[in-house]
Amino acid sequence: MGRLVVLMVTAFVDMMGNLIVFPLVPFYAKRLLGHGPLWTLLDSIGLGGEGAVVSLMVIAFAVAQLMSAPSWGRFSDKFGRRPALMIGLGGSAIAFIVFAFANSLELLFLCRLVQGAGGGTVGVIQAYVADATKPADRAKALGWLSAATNAGVAIGPAIGAWAMTFGTSGPGLVAAAIMLVNMAFAWKYLAESNEHAGKHASDRPVSRKSPEVMRRVLSHPKEAASRLIWIYGITMGSFQGMNTILALFLAFKFGVTEQTIGYFFAYVGTISFVTRAAFLGKLVDRFGEPHLSRIGMVFLAAGLAGMALAPNIPLLAVAVALVPLGAAFTFPCVTGLLSRVVPSHERGLYMGVQQTFGGVGRVIAPLYAGFAFDHLGKGVPFLTGAVIVLLTIPLGLGIEKQMPAKETEQAAP
């Protein structure tokens, strides 16, 4: 449990740094529209609108993440979770420094690319949790980890708003400083969880290559691991499509500004934190991971549709609350189930492949969301996401029958 506490602190501080910066990206991008060779190029091909540019910012992060995630997974299986996480934290610190001094769209895109490459270690963090917990406890532990990160979601935007008092460079510099402190903390206190790390090749179980596993997911979609990865990728894409144009949608419909957007993220982060810390474990025990993940998808779909249709702030608040509830029930359960159906020496690999499929969703959905926001209607991306999430539910039906009959695996010592 001690290692999980250290990991939770590390993840909390990491997410706090990310959320100091993330809500401000659309507003920084809007200021830079109409200037520079990159905008001229984008405008010449019809992608010069604010929705399209912000979508491409999100896609830049997702592309870097999906390209790096499998490699991070295999690296952590071979050399350990700890060194992979340290490198990822260092990449985030560099990205925040770039953000602090970004005076062009080119530098903003560079920031997102570097941050996305470091963000490919999400699968490594999930594999760390799986290493350190018993199979039946993994969804709960992933929920606690998510609670810690969502506490960062709640606090980070408020720090970002405060840091704006030091000028436009303030948020990036504060986030970079926080990340460097986090690296020092992780270096001193975060222990290695992978018992196979550092062993000679002849002493480690044979692990497959990332392309082989990805081909397996595509060619055998009825297998439990494949179905879970598809569920994760599709629902994550719908969730990210909402996040892509969220700030622009709130600014258009409800007059939210860069000074007030932080309060919205704090509201969402608080709900996510309370749900995952106080209720997720009890609900997993009561309903089981497969059933609870389907409940989560229903909540997520209802929240997305409700946001598009809400006529005022109070009803928007109700709809918004369903989104973190749905995410809290869906993603930890799906990831926990995946950790139980794959070999222990390939956890990092499979978690990385899951992040790759999630990354593909993070690329496709923002592209569509930005286009739909600019040309089809401000609420259309939310409604489309709701329909897609509902259509994903049948993929999880009957997954219980494909679970191992008996799980005797224990957490690593």
C-alpha angles and dihedrals in degrees: 000000000000092000091051091052091053090046091049091052090049092048091046093054092043093053092044089057092048093050093050085067109025100071090052097053096086092049093047089048092051090055091055098048113118095031136092137022094280093057090046089054094046092047091050090059095043098262099107096104120108093245092051095047093049090047090054089051089056091044091053089059092045095048092051090047096049091046093051103035100081091046091050089050094052091042090055092046089054105034104018142272094260100063091044091053092047092054091047092053090050090052090053092052090053091048092053092051089053089049091052092060099031107135096161140044088249092063092044089055091048089053091053093047094051092044091049092052089054090044089063087085092077088098089051090056090050091049089051090056091048090050093052101044140057116256095252092052100049100092089050092048091047087050091053089048090050089049089056092050092047090053083059089050089055096047103034099069091050090054089048092054090050092047090055087072086074092055134266091306092055100085094048094048093046091049091049092050091050091050093052090052088049091053090053091050093049092046091056103037111021110098125202115261102184109093091194095055117120095008121136113265091249090056096050126080112256111266125199126235121261095246090053092055092045091052088050091054090051097043098041104039093158095064116104095243092047093049092049092049091049091050091050094047096048097044092043089053091053091048092049093046087060092048092050097067098019096107092046092048093050091046092050099044104028106021096247114170136193088265093055104032089086091066090057093052090045089055092050093044093050093053091047092049095049093045096050097039100043109024113020097078093049092047092049089054091049103042105018126236099277095051095041092051089057091049087052093054091052090052092047093051092047091050094050093049092044093054091055093048101039110120096195144018098266093054090042089055091053093049093045091053090061092059098063089040090055093045091048092054097040111043103043091046094049092047092045090052091049091054089056097053099047130071115268093236090056099047094107090047094051093043088052092050089049088054090049091056088045087051092053087053089049089055101044098041097051091048090055094039093054092047093046092047092052099040114014105040138298095257098040096092090057094049092047091051091051092054093047093051091051091050089053095061095083089061089070098046112117094009088132090071091060096052118109111274093227129017116198099159116126131201117274112266 
